[in-house]
Amino acid sequence: MAQVKKTSVRLAILEAAHELFMNKGYSATTLSDIASGSGVTMSNIYNYFRSKLDVLYALYEPWLDQRLDRLSKDVARIRDPRKRLRKVLLAVLRDIPMENNCFANNVLQALSTRTADDPYSRELLLRSEQKVSAMIRDALPDSARFVMTDNLLAHLLFMAFDGFAVNYKVNGPSRRVEGIVDMLVDLIMATAAYDAIVQEGGDPSANTA
């Protein structure tokens, strides 16, 4: 007879796992801990999730999606392109990595200790890169948006995201992240302006002091 899955049981497992991951971290949390915290048996957990990594992603995927979707709505209200771009970069490199006791750091622990038996998909990363690329592209002038035709910059930002998440967990807030963001904003906006002039057939050197 097929196992009947109950929404309440799944939620109990996720709630217990969330509290444990927040307080102990992914590596220090076992499926036995999650079973005990949710009041279910270990075998019952496997009726709902394939692994501890699967439990984590059931929490992390909506967590990250919600933050990026909220960020997209927030930056859409900012008219100044530089301020809009700065908000996106600060969110990716500072605000989201340190949120909820550096919750994102759990994913780094999970992936760095993942075995070949743990199923993993890059779909969330790729989707997140697309969202961030769209936000950056929308911050650029229309004539310069072609510089964001791929997700290379967003991919670089998410690699840095991982590093900042680890740093926040170990050392607390970075003292240099705002300087790094300001540098990136200057580089991106200058490159966009340069390429826009070239695309229009102008002479970029004529606009330099």
C-alpha positions as CSV (number, residue, x, y, z in Angstrom):
1,M,0.0,0.0,0.0
2,A,1.4,3.4,-1.0
3,Q,2.5,5.8,1.8
4,V,0.0,8.6,2.2
5,K,2.0,11.9,2.5
6,K,0.6,14.6,4.8
7,T,1.4,18.3,4.4
8,S,1.5,18.7,8.1
9,V,4.2,16.1,8.5
10,R,6.3,17.6,5.7
11,L,6.0,21.1,7.3
12,A,7.0,19.7,10.7
13,I,10.1,18.2,9.2
14,L,11.0,21.5,7.5
15,E,10.3,23.6,10.6
16,A,12.6,21.4,12.7
17,A,15.3,21.3,10.0
18,H,15.1,25.1,9.7
19,E,15.6,25.7,13.4
20,L,18.5,23.2,13.5
21,F,20.2,24.6,10.4
22,M,19.9,28.1,11.8
23,N,21.3,27.2,15.2
24,K,23.7,24.4,14.6
25,G,24.5,24.6,10.9
26,Y,24.0,22.0,8.2
27,S,27.2,19.9,8.9
28,A,26.4,19.6,12.7
29,T,22.8,18.6,12.0
30,T,21.8,15.0,11.4
31,L,18.7,13.5,10.0
32,S,18.2,11.9,13.4
33,D,18.2,15.4,14.9
34,I,15.6,16.5,12.4
35,A,13.5,13.4,13.0
36,S,13.6,14.0,16.8
37,G,12.8,17.7,16.4
38,S,9.8,17.0,14.1
39,G,8.5,14.1,16.1
40,V,8.7,11.6,13.2
41,T,10.8,8.5,12.5
42,M,13.9,8.5,10.3
43,S,12.1,6.2,7.9
44,N,9.3,8.7,7.7
45,I,11.6,11.5,6.7
46,Y,12.7,9.4,3.7
47,N,9.0,9.2,2.6
48,Y,9.2,13.0,2.1
49,F,12.8,13.8,1.2
50,R,15.6,11.9,-0.5
51,S,18.4,13.2,1.7
52,K,19.4,15.9,4.2
53,L,20.5,18.0,1.2
54,D,17.0,17.6,-0.3
55,V,15.6,18.9,3.0
56,L,17.9,21.9,2.9
57,Y,17.0,22.8,-0.7
58,A,13.3,22.5,0.1
59,L,14.0,25.4,2.6
60,Y,16.7,27.3,0.7
61,E,15.1,27.5,-2.7
62,P,12.0,29.5,-1.7
63,W,14.1,31.5,0.8
64,L,16.4,32.7,-2.0
65,D,13.7,33.1,-4.6
66,Q,11.7,35.3,-2.3
67,R,14.6,37.6,-1.5
68,L,15.6,38.0,-5.2
69,D,11.9,38.6,-6.2
70,R,11.6,41.2,-3.4
71,L,14.8,42.8,-4.5
72,S,13.6,43.0,-8.1
73,K,10.5,44.9,-6.9
74,D,12.5,47.2,-4.7
75,V,15.1,48.2,-7.4
76,A,12.3,48.8,-9.9
77,R,11.2,51.8,-7.8
78,I,14.7,53.4,-8.0
79,R,15.1,55.7,-10.9
80,D,18.8,56.5,-10.7
81,P,20.8,53.8,-12.6
82,R,23.8,54.0,-10.3
83,K,21.7,53.7,-7.1
84,R,19.7,50.9,-8.6
85,L,22.8,48.9,-9.6
86,R,24.4,49.6,-6.2
87,K,21.4,48.2,-4.4
88,V,21.5,45.0,-6.5
89,L,25.2,44.4,-5.9
90,L,25.0,45.2,-2.1
91,A,22.1,42.7,-1.8
92,V,24.0,39.9,-3.5
93,L,27.3,40.5,-1.8
94,R,26.2,41.7,1.6
95,D,22.5,41.6,2.6
96,I,21.4,38.2,1.5
97,P,24.6,36.3,2.5
98,M,24.4,37.6,6.1
99,E,20.6,37.4,6.5
100,N,19.0,34.9,9.0
101,N,22.3,34.1,10.8
102,C,24.0,33.6,7.5
103,F,21.5,30.9,6.4
104,A,23.1,30.7,3.0
105,N,26.2,29.3,4.6
106,N,24.3,26.1,5.1
107,V,24.3,25.5,1.4
108,L,28.1,25.9,1.2
109,Q,28.5,23.4,4.0
110,A,26.1,21.0,2.2
111,L,27.7,21.2,-1.2
112,S,31.3,21.0,0.1
113,T,30.5,17.8,1.9
114,R,28.1,16.4,-0.7
115,T,28.7,12.8,-1.9
116,A,28.0,11.4,-5.3
117,D,24.9,9.8,-3.9
118,D,23.3,13.2,-3.1
119,P,21.2,14.4,-6.0
120,Y,22.0,18.0,-6.9
121,S,20.8,20.4,-9.6
122,R,22.2,23.7,-10.6
123,E,18.7,24.9,-11.6
124,L,18.4,27.3,-8.6
125,L,21.8,28.9,-9.3
126,L,21.1,29.3,-13.0
127,R,17.6,30.8,-12.3
128,S,19.1,33.2,-9.7
129,E,21.8,34.3,-12.1
130,Q,19.1,35.1,-14.7
131,K,17.2,37.2,-12.2
132,V,20.3,39.2,-11.1
133,S,21.3,39.6,-14.7
134,A,17.9,41.1,-15.5
135,M,18.1,43.5,-12.6
136,I,21.6,44.7,-13.7
137,R,20.5,45.0,-17.3
138,D,17.5,47.1,-16.3
139,A,19.8,49.5,-14.4
140,L,21.8,50.2,-17.6
141,P,20.8,52.7,-20.3
142,D,18.9,51.2,-23.2
143,S,21.8,51.6,-25.6
144,A,24.1,49.7,-23.2
145,R,22.0,46.8,-22.2
146,F,23.7,44.6,-24.8
147,V,26.7,44.2,-22.5
148,M,24.5,42.0,-20.3
149,T,23.5,39.5,-23.0
150,D,24.9,36.6,-20.9
151,N,25.1,35.8,-17.2
152,L,28.8,35.9,-16.7
153,L,28.8,38.8,-14.4
154,A,25.9,37.3,-12.3
155,H,27.8,34.0,-12.1
156,L,30.9,35.9,-10.8
157,L,28.7,37.7,-8.3
158,F,27.3,34.4,-7.0
159,M,30.8,32.9,-6.6
160,A,31.6,36.0,-4.6
161,F,28.3,35.5,-2.7
162,D,29.6,32.2,-1.5
163,G,32.8,33.7,-0.2
164,F,31.1,36.5,1.6
165,A,28.6,34.1,3.2
166,V,31.6,32.2,4.6
167,N,33.3,35.4,5.7
168,Y,30.2,36.7,7.5
169,K,29.8,33.5,9.4
170,V,33.4,33.4,10.5
171,N,34.4,37.0,10.8
172,G,31.2,39.1,10.8
173,P,30.3,41.9,8.3
174,S,33.0,42.7,5.8
175,R,34.6,46.1,6.1
176,R,35.4,46.3,2.4
177,V,32.2,45.1,0.8
178,E,30.8,48.7,0.1
179,G,34.1,49.7,-1.4
180,I,34.1,46.6,-3.6
181,V,30.5,47.4,-4.7
182,D,31.3,51.1,-5.5
183,M,34.3,49.9,-7.6
184,L,32.1,47.4,-9.5
185,V,29.4,50.1,-10.1
186,D,32.1,52.5,-11.5
187,L,33.5,49.8,-13.7
188,I,30.1,48.5,-15.0
189,M,28.8,52.0,-15.7
190,A,32.0,53.2,-17.3
191,T,32.1,50.1,-19.6
192,A,28.4,50.5,-20.5
193,A,29.0,54.2,-21.4
194,Y,32.1,53.4,-23.4
195,D,30.4,50.6,-25.3
196,A,27.3,52.7,-26.0
197,I,29.4,55.4,-27.6
198,V,31.2,52.8,-29.7
199,Q,28.0,51.2,-30.8
200,E,26.7,54.6,-31.9
201,G,29.8,55.2,-33.9
202,G,31.2,57.9,-31.7
203,D,34.8,58.5,-30.4
204,P,35.1,57.4,-26.7
205,S,38.3,59.3,-26.3
206,A,36.5,62.6,-27.0
207,N,34.6,62.1,-23.7
208,T,37.6,61.6,-21.5
209,A,39.1,64.4,-19.5
